[in-house]
Amino acid sequence: MSLEDLALLEVLQRIDQHVVLTDNDNAMRQRMIDGALIEEGEYGLSLTAAGIELCKSLQHRLAADQQAAKITQQREDDAAGQQGTQVPQSHEEGVTAID
């Protein structure tokens, strides 16, 4: 998942939890308002239906990426473990003389 998507997910989650955004979030905030992902109401910012769906989608992607990374790491660990336990064969084994 890209850093931009992670940043977007973080801001969407903060808005959903009614955490005050910082000045650094102003550009992202305006883009999300323009994209109809959030709206300003009398109680502050809130997610629109599109914002909720995007937040869910990003959460699923993050979870899938984390699961894929875990599986990849496990396979690499298993492969490294198997290589470490193999007994090296000598060059003489399996070699037949040709007369």
C-alpha positions in Angstrom: 0.0 0.0 0.0 1.4 3.4 -0.9 2.3 6.0 1.7 -0.3 8.3 0.3 -3.0 5.7 0.8 -1.8 5.1 4.4 -1.9 8.8 5.1 -5.4 9.0 3.6 -6.6 6.1 5.8 -5.1 7.7 8.9 -6.9 11.0 8.3 -10.2 9.3 7.5 -9.9 7.3 10.7 -9.1 10.5 12.7 -12.1 12.2 11.2 -14.3 9.3 12.0 -13.0 9.3 15.6 -13.6 13.1 15.8 -9.9 13.8 16.4 -9.0 17.4 15.6 -6.9 17.6 12.4 -3.6 19.5 12.4 -2.5 22.3 10.1 -0.5 19.8 8.1 -3.8 18.0 7.2 -5.4 21.0 5.6 -4.5 20.1 2.0 -5.7 16.5 2.4 -8.8 17.8 4.2 -9.7 20.1 1.3 -9.1 17.3 -1.2 -11.4 15.0 0.7 -14.1 17.7 0.9 -13.8 18.3 -2.9 -13.9 14.5 -3.5 -17.1 14.2 -1.3 -15.3 11.9 1.1 -16.0 14.1 4.1 -18.4 17.0 4.9 -18.4 19.8 7.3 -21.5 19.9 9.6 -22.5 21.7 12.7 -20.5 19.1 14.8 -17.4 19.3 12.7 -16.1 17.0 10.0 -17.8 13.7 9.3 -17.3 10.9 6.7 -19.8 10.7 3.8 -21.0 7.3 2.6 -18.2 7.4 0.0 -15.7 8.2 2.7 -16.9 5.3 4.8 -16.6 2.9 1.9 -13.1 4.2 1.0 -12.0 3.8 4.6 -13.3 0.2 4.7 -11.6 -0.5 1.4 -8.2 0.9 2.5 -8.5 -1.1 5.8 -9.1 -4.3 3.8 -6.2 -3.5 1.6 -3.9 -2.9 4.5 -5.0 -6.1 6.2 -4.4 -8.0 3.0 -1.0 -6.5 2.5 0.0 -7.3 6.1 -1.3 -10.9 5.6 0.6 -11.3 2.4 3.8 -9.9 4.0 3.4 -12.4 6.9 2.9 -15.3 4.5 5.9 -14.2 2.4 8.1 -13.9 5.5 7.0 -17.3 6.8 7.8 -18.9 3.4 11.2 -17.2 3.4 11.9 -18.4 7.0 10.8 -22.0 6.1 13.1 -22.0 3.0 16.0 -20.6 5.0 15.4 -23.3 7.7 15.3 -26.1 5.1 18.5 -24.9 3.5 20.2 -24.8 6.9 19.2 -28.4 7.7 20.2 -30.0 4.4 23.3 -32.2 4.4 25.7 -31.2 1.6 26.4 -34.0 -0.8 29.9 -34.9 -1.7 31.0 -34.8 -5.3 31.6 -38.5 -5.3 28.1 -39.5 -4.5 26.1 -40.4 -7.5 29.0 -40.1 -9.9 29.7 -43.1 -12.0 32.8 -43.9 -13.9 32.5 -44.2 -17.7 34.9 -46.7 -19.2 
